[in-house]
Amino acid sequence: MSLLSGSRGRFVLGHNEYGLRPDLALVASMVEPGTRLLDVGCGDGALLEYLVKVKGCDGRGMEISQAGVNACVARGLSVVQGDADRHLVDYPDDSFDYVLLSQTLQAVRSPREVLLQMLRLADTTIVSFLNYGHWAARWSMVTRGRMPHTRALSTPWFETPNIHPCTVKDFMDLTRILKLGTGRAYGLAKEREVTTITHGFEGQANLFAEQAVFELLRPQQPKGKKRRPA
Amino acid sequence: MSKAMPAVHELQESLAGPRAVINGGAPMRLESGAMLGPVTVAYQTWGELNAERSNVVLVCHALTGDQYAVGTHPITGKPGWWESMIGPGKSIDTDRFFVICPNCLGGCMGTTGPAATNPETGEPYGTSFPVITIRDMVQAQAMLLDTLGIDKVMCVIGGSMGAMQVLDWAACFPERVVSAVAIAGAARHSAQNIAFHEVGRQAIMADPDWCNGFYFREGKRPESGLSVARMAAHITYLSEPALWRKFGRALQDRYTKSYGFDADFQVESYLRYQGASFVQRFDANAYLYITRAMDYFDLEADYQGELANAFRGARTRFLLLSFTSDWLFPTSESKEVVRAMNRAAANVSFVEVESDKGHDAFLLDEPDMFATVGGFVDSVAREQEAGR
C-alpha cells in the first residue's frame, strides 16, 4: 500500500494526495477498491468521496446533520439523513461489503447495537475511535483531576459528542463480549504515526495511540474474506 | 368574486403558452384500458435546450398547480408557484438548464381534461371524461417529450402529487431519467389522504350547481362546492404552528365576536378567500379527476407488494425531501420509499427539512430545501458533463 511506509509494525502515513485527514486516509487504505460500502456518520463526505471517486467503490452514506447531507449531496454522493442508532435497521442484510464508522462509535447511544447492526449489513466493518487510554489523557486526568484535555481530546466534557468514551482495551473487551473477529488493527499517534495492534500487546497501543482503527468481522467467521463479485 | 368572470372551461383556448398534440394525434390507452384522444398537452419552458438535448429538467406540478411555475399567471396575475426554485442562478438554474413544466393530464390549463372540448361532442368532456391515474399523467408527459424530440431527462422534479409522478417516472422510464427529486411525496396515497379527498369531492358533488358534472350546459359553476373542497384541503397543507403564527385566534375586521356565522376569525376569512380565489382558476371536475388519480396511486401494489421492485436496476440518482411539520405527506412516507430504494441498492439521498410550515413548505421559502436541491442538480449536471 503506497499510503503506508516504514518498517514492519510501524509506519508513517504519507500525505494523501486528496488532502484526506490522516485517520480517514488510514481507513481508506483498508478498503478494497471497487467494493460496495456504507459510511455511517460520513460528515461532509470527504472519505466517501475519496472512496467513490478514487477507489471506484459503490458508496453510500448516512449522516445525522442536514449541513453534512447537503455537503455530500453537492459532492454528488448518495447520502441519507439518519442516525446510526435508529436507521441502520432500514438496510437489508448483506447490503454492503464494508460498513465504515469513523469517529462516531463513541457518539452513538448504543455502541454495542450499532456494531451488531453494522455487521448485519456487511461481513466487515472498519471502526475508528479516539483512545481515552492514551498516556496524555491519563496524565491529564490524574494531574488535573478533570476529564482529559489533550491534543487529541480537546473538547470540553459538556460539548463533546462522545457520550461513550472508551480505551483501546475497553473496545477490545467489547469485541470479545460480542465474539467479533478482529482483522487488521492500527493505533494512530501524532497524526501520522501508525502502529499495528497485535493481540497480547494491546497495552502498548492503549498507552501510545491517540486514535485506533479496527477491522471487525462477524462472529464465528474465519478470517479469510469473501467478496461478492463486483 | 364576480360571476361575470369566464369559467375555466371557457378559458381553455385563450391561455397563453405552447401546447402540443401528443402521440401523433392518436388516442392514448389509459391505465384503465379506456382510450382518450387526441390528447393535447399545454406546457411552459424556460432556458435553452442545449445541442445534446441533455440539460432538460422536467417539473411536475401538484394537485392544484399548473404549468405556470415561473412568470405571471394568466388568470390570477400572481407570480408562478415555484419562482423561488426555478430561475437564473436559482436551484434549478434556467441559465444552464432547459426547464419544462407541462399541465398534467386531466388538468384545466390547456391540457386535455374534463374541462377541455370533447372533439366528438363539441362540448366539454365533463364527467364523460375517463378516470385517469398518475401513470397516465406520466405517460402523457413522456409522449410530450417524444413529440418535442427529447429522449432523456437530466432531472425530473416535483412536490406532493408532483413527487408521485417523479417516482412513477423513475419506475416507468428508468433509462430516460438521469436523476429524480421527489419532495414531500409518497409511494401511495394514505387512507387519511383518500378520506380528505373524498370530503372535497363530496362537497363538489353536493353542490346543486355541479349538475352531475355538466354544469357548463346550464351556464353554472359549482363554486361553493369547489370552494369548500379547497378550504378543507388547504387546512391539510398547513400545520397548527403555521396557522397559529399567522392567525392565532385574531378576529377579522372587528373588535368583538359577532355571535353569528360571519367570518369572525381571521383564519375563517383566510380560508374563505382561498376558496373563493381558487374557483376562479380551477375547474371542479378537474379537481374530482385529479384527486381520484392521487387516490389510486400505489406504486407498491403496482410492483407486487414490493416497492423495491419499482427501482431495481435503476441507475437514476434519487433525492427525497420531507418536512418535519408535514402531516399530509409525513417524513415516514418518504422514508418508506428510501428504505425500498435501499433494498433495491438504488442511489438515494434523503433529507428531512426542519420547517413548521406543513406540507406547503415545498412551495415556500425554505433555504435548506433550495441548498439541497441546488447542490444535487448541480452535481448531476457536472457528473453528466464529465461523463461526456
Chai-1 contact restraints between the chains, C-beta under 6 A:
chainA,res_idxA,chainB,res_idxB,connection_type,confidence,min_distance_angstrom,max_distance_angstrom,comment,restraint_id
A,Q66,B,D368,contact,1.0,0.0,6.0,A-B,restraint_1
A,V69,B,V351,contact,1.0,0.0,6.0,A-B,restraint_2
A,N70,B,A371,contact,1.0,0.0,6.0,A-B,restraint_3
A,N70,B,T372,contact,1.0,0.0,6.0,A-B,restraint_4
A,N70,B,G375,contact,1.0,0.0,6.0,A-B,restraint_5
A,V73,B,S349,contact,1.0,0.0,6.0,A-B,restraint_6
A,V73,B,T372,contact,1.0,0.0,6.0,A-B,restraint_7
A,V73,B,G375,contact,1.0,0.0,6.0,A-B,restraint_8
A,V73,B,F376,contact,1.0,0.0,6.0,A-B,restraint_9
A,A74,B,G375,contact,1.0,0.0,6.0,A-B,restraint_10
A,A74,B,S379,contact,1.0,0.0,6.0,A-B,restraint_11
A,G76,B,S379,contact,1.0,0.0,6.0,A-B,restraint_12
A,G76,B,E383,contact,1.0,0.0,6.0,A-B,restraint_13
A,S78,B,N347,contact,1.0,0.0,6.0,A-B,restraint_14
A,S78,B,V348,contact,1.0,0.0,6.0,A-B,restraint_15
A,S78,B,S349,contact,1.0,0.0,6.0,A-B,restraint_16
A,V79,B,S349,contact,1.0,0.0,6.0,A-B,restraint_17
A,V80,B,V338,contact,1.0,0.0,6.0,A-B,restraint_18
A,V80,B,F350,contact,1.0,0.0,6.0,A-B,restraint_19
A,Q81,B,F350,contact,1.0,0.0,6.0,A-B,restraint_20
A,Q81,B,V351,contact,1.0,0.0,6.0,A-B,restraint_21
A,Q81,B,E352,contact,1.0,0.0,6.0,A-B,restraint_22
A,D90,B,R339,contact,1.0,0.0,6.0,A-B,restraint_23
A,D90,B,N342,contact,1.0,0.0,6.0,A-B,restraint_24
A,Y91,B,N342,contact,1.0,0.0,6.0,A-B,restraint_25
A,P92,B,R343,contact,1.0,0.0,6.0,A-B,restraint_26
